[in-house]
Amino acid sequence: MAAWHKGPEPTDRVKIIETNGDIVLVTEGYENCSFVDGISLKINNTKFDDEDTYWCEVQEEYTLKKDEGYLYLNVTEPLQDPVEPQIEKLDLDPAVAIENEVIAIKCNSTGLPPPTYSWLLNDLPLPDEERYQLSESDSKMTIRNVEGPTKCSMATMQKRFNCIWNFLQDGDEMTIICETEGGNPLPTFTWFNGSHEIQGEYFVEPECDLDCTAINKYTWTLRKYDNGITCTCEGHHQETQSQGECQIAQKSPFVVTVQCLTPSNKEGDFVLIICKSMDGNPSATLVWFNETDQQELIKISPKPEESGSIKLEYDWEITRADNQGEFRCEATNIVQSSPLLCTYGPLNVQYAPKIQEQENDKTVVVYEAEDAELVCNMTSNPSADIVWLDKTKEPILNETNSRIIQETTQDTLIQSVLILHDVSRKDSGIYTCVANNSMVELLWR
């Protein structure tokens, strides 16, 4: 029995072909492999993926003794005639550069052997500055902190179409320029927004006899519905016709709204609060905060290419600790670096009365003829009605000088004090504080 395996280590290798003398089994995906001259391995139509370590394993049929060996297959490119290098295209990422951001330019080329690369700026070597960074092969250049306006341009023969901007926002003034040099007679050209003709300002360079410059300029105030439009300049001449286009990508501000979708706020309910940015390019990053402790609760960050509305939901089971709590939503994008704020609250959480017991406060010891004070402290929302019961379980009325009930309230804190004047032994016993609101009735002895 014999088999061939592929892989660098015994634990990682894959069996690709095996035989017991009569039958040959080939693993799916390795149909280009076969046995020759007994158990030698033949690989047809070799590819770069075939480069790896190959293990030969043999085993005696009756004794089950094994032995194995390995070799490494190195696949190289076939010998070819040299091919002159040629640049196919330049890729710009992002397609629209913004001042102070980062762009990457990839030079895609062909040639044999693989060509080497050098980069020029205005026909001169790149300045020795850290913001210009090249890849290991020099085929990709990254520019950090882009300076000056970015131009989207197209050149056809002697015509040039430019749209120039630094950074666009809703309300900015935008100017697009289409110009040509030379021509006799001078060419004419027109700006279009989609199929709609734009009435720009056409003029010719003054005091010009030869190679004059003709310009068609259009200026308007940007609105958010201009985001993503493509303006096309069409040039016409009796000898030729050409066109160029530039896409306008705005970075619009946005507005933010907040809503709560829970009708009641009882302890134990689940409250859902929603923060929604109605617009924006790119979409807003939204964050919910608890105003009480400034804790970040939840956050959502859209993908860079996403624009338009976005919402962030946060839900939780409320407790009495959330009463009077306020929550803040912050929205930002690259235009709105100072957060837009919306708040929800304060929450009015309704909950049952709760006695605030203190250690050793259930037993009051006084001497005969002294006054006794029994204190009942609690929190409640809404406010609770409190009744004191005497040792016979009968309500104590605040009608006599011998038994006086005093109550004080501050927000959700309530204190009720039962004062017994000139006590005697017959006043000894268990007195009960009964508190109830619309949530529940609570007894305290």
N, C-alpha and C positions, 0 to 999 in steps of 0.2 A: 504494500500500500504506500502511496506517495501523495503529497499535497504541497501546494505553494500558497504562501501567505504574504500579505502586503501590510506594512506598518513598521514604525520605528522600534516599538517595544513589544515584547510578548503579550502584554495585557491589552495593547491597542491594535494589534494586527487583525486583518480580515482574511479569511480563507477565500481565495479566488478560483482555485481549480483543484480537483483531486481525482485519483483513480485507484481502483483495486486490481487493475490488470485487465479487466474486461469492460468495465463501465467507466466513463469519464463524466464527471459532474462539474459544470461551470456555473459560478455564482452570477446572478443577474447583475448586469452592468459591466461585466468583464468578458463579454462575448468575443472580444478581440484577442483573447488568450487561448493557447492550445499547447498540447504536448508534442514534442518532436524528439526523435532519437531516444525513445524510452520515456524518461521523465524530465527531460529538459523543457524549460518554459520558453514559448515563443509569443511575443507581443506584436501584433500587427498594427499598422497605422499609428505609430507611437505619438503621444501628445505630451504637453508639458505636465498635465495632471498625473501622468504615469511615473514621474520622477519620485522615487521613494526607496525604502529598504524592502527587499524581497527575501523571504525565508523558505528554504526547501526542507521538508520534513519527510523521512522515510520510516517505515515500521515493518518488522517481520510479522508475517501472518500468524504464526503459531506461538512464537515466544513473546510477542508484543514488545520486543525491544525497539527503542526509538533512537534516532539520531537526526540532527538538523544542522544547517549552515545557512549563512546569509550573505548577500551582496547588495551594494547600493547602485541604483540605476540613475545616471545623470543624463537628463535630456537637454540638448542644446539646439539652438536654431540652425536650420540648414544653411549651408553656404549659399550666398546670393551675391549678385553684382551690386556694387554701391548704387544708392539712389539719392539724388540731390535733395537736400532738405527743402521742405515747402510748408509754409504756415497756412493751415486750413482756416482757422478762425480764432478770435480772441473772445473769451467769456468774461463778463463783468458781473461780480456778485457783491452787493446787490445791484440790480439793473439800473437803479437810480441812486446815485451817491448824494449824501447830504454832508454839509460842512461839519467837521469835527467828528465824523463817524469813521468806520473802517470799511475799506473795499478790498476785494481780491480780484486780480486780473490773471486769467489762465491762458497761456499760449499753447494752442493745440497744433501740433505739427507732425509731419511724416518725414521719413528719411532712413537710409541704411548706410552705415551704422547709425544708431539713434543720434540725432543732432544735439549739440550743446547750445546753450541759450545765453544771450546778453541783452540787457535792458538799457534803453536810452530815454532820456527826457529832453525833448526839444533838440534831438540829434546829438546830445551830449551824454556822457556816462552819468549814471544816477549819482546824486549827491551822497556823500558819506554820512547819512543820517540814520538814526535808529528807527525812525518811522517807516523806512523802506526795508522790508524783510523778504528774502527770497527762500523758496523751498529748497530741499536738498538737491533736486535736479535743476534748479534755477528756472523751471518752466512756469512757476507761479510766483507772482509778486503781490505782497500784501502792503497796503498803504494805510497807516494809522493816522488819525487826526487830519482828515482830508482838508485841504486849504482851498479857499476861493470858491466861486460858483462852479457848478457841475454842468456840462454841456451834453445835451443829447443831439447828435448831429448826423447828417447823411450827406455825402458828397457824390454828385453825379456830373461827370464832365466838368463844366465850369460853373455849376450851380451849387449853392450851399444853403442848407435849411437848418436853422438853429432855434432851439427853445432853451432859454437860460434862466435858472433860478438858484437860490440858495436854500430856502426853507419855506414851505408854503403852509398857510393856515387860512381858515375861513375868514374872509374880510381883507386879505392881502391883495395888493395890486399885482396883476400878472401881465407880463409882456412876452409875446412870441414874435420872432423876427425871421423873415425869409428874405434872402438876398442873393443876387447873382453878380458876377463880374464879367465884363466883356460882352460881346455879341453885337452884331450889326444886321438888322436893327436890334435894339434891346429887347429881351424877352419880356413877356408878361406872366404874372403868376398870382394865385389866389389862395387864401386860407379857407379851409373847410373844417367844421366841427361835425364829424360824421358825414352826412350828405348835405348838411346845411352850410351854405356859403357865408363866410364871415366878412363883413365890410371893413377891411383894414385900411391903413394909411399907406398909400403908394407914393414913393418919391425917388428921384434920381440924384446921385451925387452932383453937386453944382460945379460949374466950370470944369467940365470933364470932356476931353476930346477922344480918348482911346481907353479901352478897358474900363469903362465906367461901371460904377456900382449902382444897382437898382435894388430898392428895399421895399418890402411890404410888411408893415408893423401893425400888430393888433394888441391893444391894451384893454383889460377889463378887471373888475373886482371879483375875486373868487368867492363862490358860494359852495357849500358842501356837496351840492348835486353835481358840481364840476369834477369831483373826485373820479379818477380813472378814465376821463374822456381822452380821446385821441384826436389831436388837431393835425390836419394834413395840408401841406402846401404843394400845390400843383403849378409847375412852371411850363410855359408854352413858348415855342420858338419855331420859325418856319423850317428849321433844320432838325429839330429834335423836341422831345417832350419827356419830362421826368417829374418825379414827386418825392417828397420826404415827409416823415411824420415824427411827432414827439408825443409821448404819453405824459399826462399831468397827474401826479400822485400827491394829493393833499394830505396833511396831517391835521385833522379837524379836532376841535374841542368837543365836549360832550356835556350832557346834563345827567343828573343822578336822581332817582326817586327811591323811596323806602316805603314798604307796606308790611302790615302784619295780617296774616290770614287766620288768626285764632280769635273767635268771637268772645270767649270768656277766659279769665285768668285766675282760675282756681288752683290751689296747691295740688300738684299731681297731674295737671293738664300738660299737654305738649304744645309749646308755642312755636310757630314758624314765622320768622321774619325774613323778608326778601329785600335785597338791594339790587337795583337795576340801573345800568347805564343805558340810556336810550340811543346813544350815537357814539361816534368816535372812530378815528382812523389813525393808528391801530385801535382795536377795542381796549377798553379800560381794564386795568388790574384792580380788583375789588378785594377789600379786607374788612371783616367785621371785628370790632373791638368791644370789650366790656369796659364802659367808662369808669366803673367803680375802681377796678384795679389795673386798668390799661392793658389787660391781657388780650393777646391776639387769639380770636376764636377760630376763624377759618379764612382761607385766602384762595383766590382763583386768578391765574395769569393766562391770558389767551396766547395763542401762537402769533408770531410776528406778522404773518400775512393776514390775520383775521381782522375784520373791521365790522362796525355796526353795533347793535345792541348786545348786551351780555348781562346775566344776572347771577347772584350768589345767594343761596338759601342756607339758613342756619336754624335748626330746630333742637329743642331740649325739653326735658321735664322740669317745670319750674317748682321751686320751693319757696318757703317764706323768706329765705335769705335773698331771693331775687326781688322782693318788694322794694319799690322806689328805684329799682335798677334802671340804668340808661345804657343804650347800646349805640355805637357809632360806626358808620360805614364810610370808608375812604376810597376814593376812585382817582387813579392817576394813569397817564400815558406819557409818551415822550414829549407831547406838547404841554400837557397839564402836569408839570412836575410837582407843583404845590397841590396837595390833595383837595379835591372837592368833597365836602362833608355833608352827610345826612344822618340824623339821629332818630332813634325810636325810644320812647319812654317819657316819663318814668312809668315802669310797670306797676299796676295796682293789683298785687297778688292777694286774693282772699284765702284765709285759712282759719282753722278752728282755734279757739283760745288755748293757750299753753301756759301753765303755771311755772313761774321761775322759782323753783324750790332752792332753799339754802340749807346747808348742813345744820342739824339740831334746831330747826325753826318750827317744828311741829308741836313742841311742848313749851307752854308758857307757865312759869312758876311765879306767883305773887303771894303776898301776905293778905290776910283779912283786912278789910277797910281800905285797901289800896285800889288803884285803878289798873285794869288789865287791857293791853292793846294786842289784838290779833290782826296780823297783816297778811294780805293776799295780793301778791304781785303777779302780773301776767302780761302776755302780748296777745293781741287779737286784731283781726281785720276781716270784716268790719268790726266796729267797737262792740264789746259784749255787755249784756245786762247781767248784773251781779246781785245775788240774793244770799244772805247769811241765814243758816238754820241753827236753832239752838239744840241742846242735847236731846230734846224730845222730837227733833226733826221738824219743828214748826218754824215758819219764817219769822225772822226778827224784824219788827217794824221800827223805823227810825222816828219814834214818837215820844219817847220818854227821855228824861235826862240821865237815867241809869244805863241806857244802851243807845249809843250814838254810832252811826255809820258815816265815815268820811271817804270820798272818792276823788282821786286826781287822775287826769288823763294827759298824756303827751304823745302825740302821733299815735303809734300802735301800742304804747306802754300804758297800762292801767294799774293803779294801786287802790285797793279797797281796805280800809282800816275799821275794825269793829272795836269800839271802846266801851268797856264795862266799868262803871263807876262804883266805888265802895263795895267791892266784891265780898262774898261770904262763902262758906263751905258749900252751900246749896248751888252756887254758880259753877262748881267743878263739873267737868264733863267734856264731851267732844263737840266742837262747833264746826260746821261745814260751810265752805265757800262754794257756791254754785254759780258758774259762768256759762252763758250760752249766747251764741250769735246765729246767723242764718246757716252756718256751716255745721255746728254740733253743740251739744251740752256737755259741760265739763264739771266734775265734782272734785273738791279738795277738802280734806279733813285735817 
